[in-house]
């Protein structure tokens, strides 16, 4: 394992998703890491969801050429992907939805890439729903989903102050250095 890309779609800066992803990255210290926040990318650039044109099925590549193409190329060059999102109701936000629809078009066979999922939510049932959608897309796209963190904060807990969740994330990150 040498190259990790963490992709977040949380609208909050310095929030729970960011704290957990940073702990994962901290644990993987020494490996090449890249963090992309889709929300910040969208403010500066153009990203779009899959157009359902089915061209990817014919030629194994997406015909949409936008700034999300750069994110997909970065994912392609990574050994490990960390996907992180916040949800209030179990549904993925538009940024993670766009990414998931496009992942299906680019990753169509087993790439032997590891994936980790981090979801923050007010209640665990919402996290389970969001994880299910992300996990199924990743598995269908040839990823090996290794670890999942659901952080149900009940709208009161703050991850950066939660020693247990940060230690868990750091241990997962540390395990990446040994693969």
MISE-389944 format. One record per atom (N, C-alpha, C): x, y, z. Coordinates in steps of 0.2 Angstrom, whole numbers, padded with zeros to 4 digits, always signed. Each point is the difference from the previous one (the first is absolute). Example, Ala and Ser with C-alpha at 12.3 -4.5 7.8 and 13.67 -1.06 7.14 Angstrom:
BEGIN
+0066-0028+0039
-0004+0006+0000
+0004+0006+0000
-0002+0005-0004
+0004+0006+0001
-0004+0005+0003
***
This chain:
BEGIN
+0004-0006+0000
-0004+0006+0000
+0004+0006+0000
-0001+0004-0005
+0005+0006+0000
-0004+0007-0002
-0006-0001-0002
-0003+0006-0003
-0008+0000+0002
-0002+0005+0005
-0007+0000+0002
-0003+0007-0002
-0006-0001-0002
-0004+0006-0002
-0006+0000+0005
-0001+0006+0003
-0006+0000+0004
-0005+0006-0003
-0006-0002-0001
-0005+0004-0003
-0006+0001+0004
-0001+0007+0002
-0005+0001+0005
-0005+0004-0004
-0006+0000+0002
-0006+0004-0003
-0004+0003+0006
+0003+0001+0005
-0003+0004+0006
+0000+0007-0001
-0006+0003+0001
+0000+0008-0001
+0003+0003+0006
+0001-0003+0005
+0003+0004+0006
+0008-0001+0000
+0003+0006+0001
+0007+0000+0001
+0002-0001+0007
+0005-0003+0001
+0003-0002+0007
-0006-0004+0004
-0004-0004-0004
-0005-0003+0003
+0002-0008+0002
-0005-0004+0001
+0001-0006+0002
+0003-0005-0005
-0002+0001-0006
+0003-0004-0006
+0007+0002+0000
+0002+0006+0000
+0007+0002-0001
+0004-0002+0006
-0002+0000+0006
+0004-0002+0006
+0001-0008-0001
-0005-0004-0002
+0001-0007+0000
+0005-0001-0006
-0001+0003-0006
+0005-0001-0006
+0007+0002+0002
+0000+0005+0003
+0007+0003+0002
+0004-0005+0005
-0004-0003+0005
+0003-0005+0004
+0002-0007-0004
-0004-0002-0005
+0002-0005-0004
+0006+0001-0004
+0001+0006-0003
+0006+0003-0003
+0006+0000+0004
-0002+0003+0006
+0006+0000+0005
+0002-0007+0002
-0004-0005+0001
+0002-0007+0001
+0004-0002-0006
-0001+0002-0006
+0003-0003-0006
+0007+0004-0001
+0002+0004+0004
+0005+0005-0001
+0006-0004-0003
+0003+0004-0005
+0006-0003-0003
-0002-0003-0007
-0007-0001-0001
-0002-0002-0007
-0002+0007-0004
+0000-0001-0006
-0003+0006-0004
-0007+0000+0000
-0003+0006+0002
-0007+0002+0001
-0002+0006-0003
-0006-0001-0002
-0003+0006-0004
-0007+0000+0003
-0002+0006+0002
-0007+0002+0002
-0004+0004-0005
-0006-0002-0002
-0004+0004-0004
-0007+0001+0003
-0002+0006+0001
-0007+0002+0002
-0004+0002-0006
-0005-0005-0002
-0004+0001-0006
-0004+0007+0001
-0002+0002+0006
-0004+0006+0001
+0005+0006-0002
+0006+0000+0002
+0004+0006-0002
+0002-0001-0007
+0001-0006-0003
+0001+0000-0007
-0005+0003-0004
-0007-0002+0002
-0005+0003-0004
-0001+0007+0000
+0002+0003+0006
+0000+0008+0000
+0005+0003-0005
+0005-0004-0002
+0005+0003-0004
-0001-0002-0008
-0003-0006+0000
+0000-0004-0007
-0006-0003-0001
-0001-0004-0005
-0006-0002-0003
+0000-0008+0001
-0005-0003+0004
-0001-0007+0000
-0007-0002-0001
-0001-0006-0003
-0007-0002-0002
-0001-0007+0001
-0006-0002+0001
-0002-0007+0001
+0001-0004-0007
-0001-0006+0000
+0000-0005-0006
-0006+0002-0004
+0001+0000-0006
-0006+0002-0005
-0004-0006-0002
+0002-0006+0002
-0003-0006-0002
+0000-0002-0007
+0006+0002-0003
+0000+0000-0008
+0002-0008-0002
+0003-0003+0005
+0002-0007-0001
+0007-0001-0004
+0003+0006-0002
+0006-0001-0004
+0005-0003+0004
+0000+0000+0007
+0005-0003+0004
+0000-0008-0001
-0006-0002-0001
+0000-0008-0001
+0003-0002-0006
+0000+0004-0005
+0003-0001-0007
+0007+0000+0000
+0003+0005+0003
+0007+0002+0000
+0004+0000+0006
-0003-0002+0006
+0003+0000+0007
+0003+0007+0002
-0003+0005-0002
+0002+0007+0002
-0006+0005-0001
+0000+0005+0005
-0005+0005+0000
+0001+0005-0005
-0006+0002-0004
+0001+0005-0005
-0001+0007+0003
-0002+0000+0006
+0000+0007+0003
+0007+0002+0002
+0002+0006-0002
+0006+0003+0001
-0001+0007+0004
+0000-0001+0006
-0001+0006+0005
+0006-0001+0005
-0001+0004+0006
+0005+0000+0005
+0000-0006+0004
-0006-0004+0000
-0001-0006+0004
+0005-0005-0004
+0001+0001-0006
+0004-0005-0004
+0007+0000+0004
+0003+0006+0002
+0006+0000+0003
+0000-0004+0007
-0005+0000+0003
-0001-0003+0007
+0000-0008-0002
-0004-0002-0005
+0000-0007-0002
+0007-0002-0002
+0004+0004-0004
+0007-0002-0002
+0004-0001+0006
-0001+0005+0005
+0004-0001+0007
-0002-0006+0003
-0006-0002+0000
-0002-0006+0003
+0003-0006-0003
+0000+0000-0007
+0003-0005-0004
+0008-0001+0002
+0003+0005+0001
+0007+0000+0002
+0002-0002+0007
-0005-0001+0004
+0001-0001+0008
-0001-0007+0001
+0003-0002+0005
+0000-0007+0003
-0006-0001+0005
-0002+0006+0003
-0005-0001+0005
-0004+0007-0001
-0007-0001+0001
-0004+0006+0000
-0004+0000+0007
+0000+0006+0002
-0005+0001+0006
-0005+0005-0002
-0006-0002+0001
-0006+0004-0002
-0004+0002+0006
-0001+0006+0001
-0003+0003+0006
-0005+0005-0002
-0006-0001+0004
-0006+0005-0001
-0004+0000+0006
-0003+0006+0000
-0005+0001+0006
-0007-0001-0003
-0005-0003+0004
-0006+0000-0002
-0005+0002+0006
-0005+0003-0002
-0005+0001+0005
-0006-0005+0000
-0001-0003-0005
-0006-0005-0001
+0002-0006-0003
+0006-0002-0001
+0002-0006-0004
+0001+0001-0007
-0002+0005-0003
+0001+0001-0007
+0007+0004-0001
+0003-0002-0006
+0006+0003-0001
-0001+0007-0003
+0005+0004+0001
-0001+0007-0003
+0002+0000-0007
-0002+0005-0003
+0001+0001-0008
+0007-0002-0002
+0005+0002+0004
+0007-0001-0002
+0002-0007+0001
-0002-0004+0005
+0002-0007+0000
-0004-0004-0005
-0006+0002-0001
-0005-0003-0005
+0004+0001-0007
+0002+0006-0001
+0003+0000-0007
+0006-0004+0000
+0004+0000+0005
+0006-0005+0000
-0002-0007-0001
-0005-0002+0004
-0002-0007+0000
-0002-0002-0007
-0004+0004-0003
-0003-0002-0007
+0006+0000-0005
+0005+0004+0001
+0006+0000-0005
+0005-0006+0002
+0000-0002+0006
+0005-0005+0002
-0002-0006-0004
-0007-0001+0000
-0003-0006-0004
+0003-0001-0007
+0001+0006-0003
+0002+0000-0007
+0007-0001-0001
+0004+0002+0004
+0007-0001+0000
+0003-0006+0002
-0002-0002+0006
+0003-0006+0003
-0005-0006-0001
+0001-0004-0005
-0005-0005-0002
+0003-0007+0001
+0006-0001+0002
+0003-0006+0002
+0004+0000+0006
+0002-0006+0003
+0004+0000+0006
+0006+0004-0001
+0001+0005+0004
+0007+0004-0001
+0004-0002+0006
-0002-0004+0005
+0003-0002+0006
+0002+0007+0004
-0004+0004+0000
+0001+0006+0004
-0004+0000+0007
+0003+0002+0005
-0004+0000+0007
-0004+0007+0000
-0005-0001+0004
-0004+0006+0001
-0003+0000+0007
+0000+0006+0003
-0003+0001+0007
-0005+0005-0001
-0005-0001+0004
-0006+0005+0000
-0001+0003+0007
-0001+0007+0000
-0001+0003+0006
-0007+0004-0001
-0005-0001+0004
-0006+0004+0000
-0002+0003+0007
-0001+0006+0000
-0002+0003+0006
-0008+0002-0001
-0004-0001+0005
-0007+0001+0000
-0003+0001+0007
-0006+0002+0001
-0003+0001+0006
-0002-0006+0004
-0002-0005-0004
-0002-0007+0003
+0003-0005-0005
+0002-0006+0004
+0004-0005-0004
-0004-0003-0006
-0007+0000+0001
-0004-0003-0006
+0001+0004-0006
+0001+0006+0000
+0002+0004-0006
+0007-0001-0002
+0004-0001+0004
+0007-0002-0002
+0000-0007-0004
-0004-0005+0003
+0000-0006-0003
-0003+0000-0007
-0005+0004-0001
-0003+0001-0007
+0005+0003-0005
+0004+0005+0002
+0005+0003-0004
+0005-0004-0002
+0003-0004+0006
+0005-0005-0001
-0002-0005-0005
-0006-0002+0000
-0002-0006-0004
+0000+0003-0008
-0002+0006-0001
+0000+0002-0007
+0008+0001-0002
+0004+0003+0004
+0007+0001-0002
+0003-0007-0001
-0001-0005+0005
+0004-0006+0000
-0003-0004-0006
-0006+0000-0002
-0002-0004-0005
+0003+0002-0007
+0000+0007-0001
+0003+0003-0006
+0008-0002+0000
+0003+0000+0005
+0007-0001+0000
+0002-0008-0001
-0004-0004+0003
+0001-0007-0001
-0002-0002-0007
-0006+0003-0003
-0001-0001-0007
+0005+0002-0005
+0004+0005+0003
+0005+0003-0005
+0007-0003+0002
+0000-0006+0003
+0007-0003+0001
+0004+0002+0006
-0003+0004+0005
+0004+0002+0006
-0001-0005+0005
+0005-0001+0004
+0000-0004+0006
-0001+0005+0006
-0007+0000+0003
-0001+0004+0005
+0003-0003+0007
+0004+0003+0003
+0004-0002+0005
-0003+0002+0007
-0001+0006+0001
-0003+0003+0006
-0005+0005-0001
-0005+0000+0005
-0005+0005+0000
+0000+0003+0007
-0001+0007+0000
-0001+0004+0006
-0007+0004-0001
-0004-0002+0005
-0006+0004+0000
+0000+0004+0006
+0000+0007+0000
+0000+0004+0006
-0007+0003+0001
-0004-0003+0004
-0006+0003+0002
+0000+0005+0005
+0000+0006-0001
+0001+0005+0005
-0006+0003+0004
-0006-0002-0002
-0006+0002+0003
+0000+0008+0001
+0003+0003-0005
+0000+0007-0001
+0003+0003+0007
+0004-0004+0003
+0003+0003+0006
+0007-0001+0001
+0003-0006-0003
+0007-0002+0001
+0004+0003-0005
+0006+0002+0001
+0005+0002-0004
+0006-0004-0001
+0001-0003-0006
+0005-0005-0001
+0007+0002+0002
+0002+0006-0001
+0007+0002+0002
+0001+0000+0007
-0006+0000+0004
+0001-0001+0008
-0001-0007+0002
-0002-0005-0005
-0001-0007+0002
+0006-0004-0001
+0003-0001+0006
+0007-0004+0000
-0001-0007-0003
-0006-0003+0001
-0001-0007-0002
+0000+0000-0008
-0004+0004-0003
-0001+0000-0007
+0007+0002-0004
+0003+0005+0003
+0006+0002-0003
+0006-0006+0001
+0000-0003+0005
+0005-0006+0001
-0002-0005-0005
-0006-0002+0000
-0003-0005-0005
+0003+0002-0007
-0002+0006-0002
+0002+0002-0007
+0008+0000-0001
+0003+0002+0005
+0008+0000+0000
+0002-0007-0001
-0003-0005+0004
+0002-0007-0001
-0001-0003-0007
-0006+0002-0003
-0001-0002-0007
+0005+0003-0004
+0002+0006+0001
+0005+0003-0005
+0007-0003+0001
+0001-0002+0006
+0007-0003+0002
+0000-0007-0004
-0006-0003+0000
+0000-0007-0003
+0002+0001-0008
-0001+0005-0003
+0002+0001-0007
+0007+0000-0001
+0004+0002+0005
+0007+0000-0001
+0003-0007+0000
-0004-0004+0003
+0002-0007+0000
-0002-0005-0005
-0003+0003-0005
-0003-0004-0006
+0004+0001-0006
***
